[in-house]
Amino acid sequence: MMKSDYPKVLRRGVAGMIILLLLLLLLGAFAPAAMAADVWPDCNWGCTASDTDVTRVWLGNCTTGADLGPCNPGDPVETCIWANFDNTATADRYQAFVLFDLYINYVYTSTIEKCVVDKIPSGDSSYNVYTLNWTCGDRVELRNFTLTWTTQNKPCTCNESACCTGGGCDCQHQKSKCYAGNITVEAPLVANFTFDNVCFCTYTTFTDKTTGGKKPYTYDWDFDDGNSSTAPNPTHHYGKNGTYNVTLTVTDSNTTPNTDSQSYNVTVYALPSCNITAPEAVCELS
């Protein structure tokens, strides 16, 4: 009996393994493109060059590159991602081409491939890399960021990754030098917080949601009842019910410190009460 059942068990085990492998293949087929972008196509890029670096990446005005000013959390803002390239060589570099995975609030959104400029002169220079419809307060990352360039004085005509696949592309990035890394894009300091509306005699918890600027931050909470706090995530007990206009002021650690404030109305509800009325006594005559 045991001998005759063994092949059945074996067949069932093999079938289960095949089904599992098929499921894994299906999951891989539908995985986000960012998973594949962790390893760019093998273009034989010599990513050991140290003559051109990316020294700063920030959200700026699309025309001038000036840093964004204050904004209200959640408001839509049209901005551009700017990058500063430092060419430490004495000669110009050409055909600057960027590839990166764009992440918003730690979530992959798209893969960007773009020719930025025909020539990077010796020294520091800044360029508009990408136009972004940004939501004020969002965290922006460029993962697997790759800046490629050549020493050949030719125009940057490629606008796709055809530079890796040949086809007579003038960019000829197959023998390019490059800079690679993961970058958190500098954004304006945006003070923000969340809280719970509670009943009287219950502590209200405040949670810091500040983004942008340069960490570490310093905090100044005004609870609108004569009390304050400098903790990042304080709790506070109000002496009576009512609505309080709570303000958080945050200062960052930039060389010239940035400061931003955010206020919300916080409601402390009165304790619930109830009235119980006993029914009048009823006598029954037997």
PyMOL commands that set and color helices and strands:
alter all, ss='L'
color gray80, all
select helices_A, chain A and resi 2-29+33-37+162-165+173-175
alter helices_A, ss='H'
color red, helices_A
select strands_A, chain A and resi 52-60+76-87+93-104+107-120+123-135+140-150+177-184+193-195+198-199+204-208+218-222+228-229+235-236+242-251+259-269
alter strands_A, ss='S'
color yellow, strands_A
deselect
rebuild
show_as cartoon
